[in-house]
């Protein structure tokens, strides 16, 4: 961004120089053929006009180059902004997926806690009901599967983030 502001500043200065050169050109009276001492002044004025025109042309060229550089930098900035917006969108999607997995895991954990509470109650009463044990084991197994799936998805996201870096390093 500082490079862009520097270029804009240089462009502004170049335009100011062009403007002052044009004003000086406008102030120079038209040179009419003269004789004697006026011929020397006319020659000096013609030289000054030629020098001013050259300076004006040089400033116009510099101005065009600066405008081109500014346009190039703006293009790069816009491209980078689009990349960052795309990355932000991907991160939002990952966040939503993670939040969904977390809600799913919380539900599973609540189910495991409830099944364990029923199992403790049955154990405290001295009764052993095989269906409670089976239900607790199945609930715990589902919770473990959900946890494993969440871990797998998290690893997939990490691999997706690291893959471009590894490919860049391999290509370098």
C-alpha positions in Angstrom: 0.0 0.0 0.0 2.9 2.4 0.7 4.2 1.8 -2.8 0.8 2.8 -4.2 0.7 6.0 -2.1 4.3 6.8 -3.2 3.4 6.3 -6.8 0.3 8.5 -6.4 2.5 11.2 -4.8 5.0 11.0 -7.7 2.2 11.1 -10.2 0.8 14.2 -8.5 4.2 15.9 -8.5 4.6 15.1 -12.2 1.3 16.6 -13.0 2.2 19.7 -11.1 5.4 20.1 -13.1 3.5 19.6 -16.3 1.0 22.2 -15.3 3.7 24.8 -14.4 5.5 24.1 -17.7 2.3 24.6 -19.7 1.6 27.9 -17.7 5.1 29.1 -18.6 4.6 28.2 -22.2 1.3 30.2 -22.2 3.1 33.2 -20.7 5.8 33.3 -23.4 4.7 35.8 -26.1 4.5 34.7 -29.6 7.9 35.2 -31.2 7.8 37.4 -34.3 10.7 37.7 -36.6 12.8 40.5 -35.4 16.2 42.0 -36.1 19.2 42.8 -34.0 18.9 42.5 -30.2 15.4 41.1 -30.5 16.8 38.2 -32.5 18.9 37.1 -29.6 15.9 37.2 -27.3 13.8 35.4 -29.8 16.4 32.6 -30.1 16.6 32.3 -26.3 12.8 32.2 -26.1 12.7 29.5 -28.8 15.3 27.5 -27.0 13.4 27.8 -23.8 10.2 26.8 -25.5 11.9 23.8 -27.0 13.3 22.8 -23.6 9.9 23.3 -22.0 8.3 21.1 -24.7 10.9 18.4 -24.1 10.4 18.6 -20.4 6.6 18.5 -20.9 7.0 15.4 -23.1 9.3 13.7 -20.6 6.8 14.4 -17.8 3.9 13.1 -19.9 5.9 9.9 -20.5 6.7 9.6 -16.7 3.1 10.3 -16.0 2.0 7.5 -18.3 4.5 5.1 -16.8 3.3 6.0 -13.3 -0.3 5.5 -14.2 0.6 2.1 -15.7 2.4 1.1 -12.5 -0.5 2.3 -10.4 -2.9 0.3 -12.5 -0.7 -2.8 -12.2 -0.5 -2.5 -8.4 -4.2 -2.0 -8.2 -4.7 -5.1 -10.3 -2.4 -7.1 -7.9 -4.2 -5.7 -4.9 -7.6 -6.6 -6.3 -6.4 -10.1 -7.2 -5.0 -10.6 -3.7 -8.2 -9.3 -2.2 -10.2 -11.9 -4.2 -7.8 -14.6 -3.0 -8.2 -13.5 0.6 -12.0 -13.4 0.2 -12.0 -16.9 -1.2 -9.8 -18.1 1.7 -12.1 -16.4 4.2 -15.1 -18.2 2.6 -13.3 -21.5 2.9 -12.5 -20.8 6.5 -16.1 -19.9 7.2 -17.2 -23.2 5.7 -14.6 -25.1 7.8 -15.8 -23.3 10.9 -19.4 -24.2 10.2 -18.5 -27.8 9.6 -16.5 -27.8 12.9 -19.4 -26.3 14.8 -21.7 -29.0 13.3 -19.3 -31.8 14.4 -19.0 -30.3 17.8 -22.8 -30.2 18.3 -23.0 -33.8 17.1 -20.2 -34.8 19.6 -22.0 -33.0 22.4 -25.2 -34.9 21.7 -23.3 -38.2 21.6 -21.6 -37.4 24.9 -24.9 -36.5 26.5 -26.2 -39.9 25.4 -23.1 -41.6 26.8 -23.6 -39.8 30.1 -27.3 -40.7 30.3 -26.5 -44.4 29.5 -23.8 -44.4 32.2 -26.1 -42.8 34.7 -28.7 -45.5 34.0 -26.0 -48.2 34.4 -24.9 -46.7 37.7 -28.5 -46.6 39.0 -28.9 -50.3 38.0 -25.6 -51.2 39.7 -26.6 -49.3 42.8 -29.9 -51.2 42.9 -28.0 -54.4 42.5 -29.7 -55.3 39.3 -27.8 -56.0 36.2 -29.8 -55.5 33.1 -27.9 -56.7 30.0 -29.9 -54.3 27.8 -28.5 -51.3 29.7 -25.0 -52.6 29.4 -25.5 -53.2 25.7 -27.1 -49.8 25.2 -24.2 -48.1 27.1 -21.6 -50.0 25.0 -23.4 -49.1 21.7 -23.7 -45.5 22.7 -20.1 -45.3 23.7 -19.1 -46.9 20.4 -21.1 -44.4 18.5 -19.5 -41.5 20.4 -16.1 -43.0 19.6 -17.0 -43.3 15.9 -18.2 -39.6 15.9 -15.0 -38.5 17.6 -12.9 -40.5 15.1 -14.8 -38.9 12.2 -14.3 -35.4 13.7 -10.6 -36.2 14.0 -10.4 -37.4 10.4 -12.2 -34.3 9.1 -9.8 -32.1 11.0 -6.8 -34.0 9.6 -8.3 -33.7 6.1 -8.6 -29.9 6.6 -5.0 -29.7 7.8 -3.7 -31.8 4.9 -5.7 -29.5 2.5 -4.0 -26.5 4.0 -0.5 -28.0 3.9 -0.7 -29.5 0.4 -0.2 -26.2 -1.5 2.7 -25.4 0.7 4.4 -28.7 0.1 3.7 -28.4 -3.7 5.2 -24.9 -3.7 8.3 -26.2 -1.9 8.6 -29.1 -4.3 8.3 -26.7 -7.3 10.8 -24.2 -5.9 
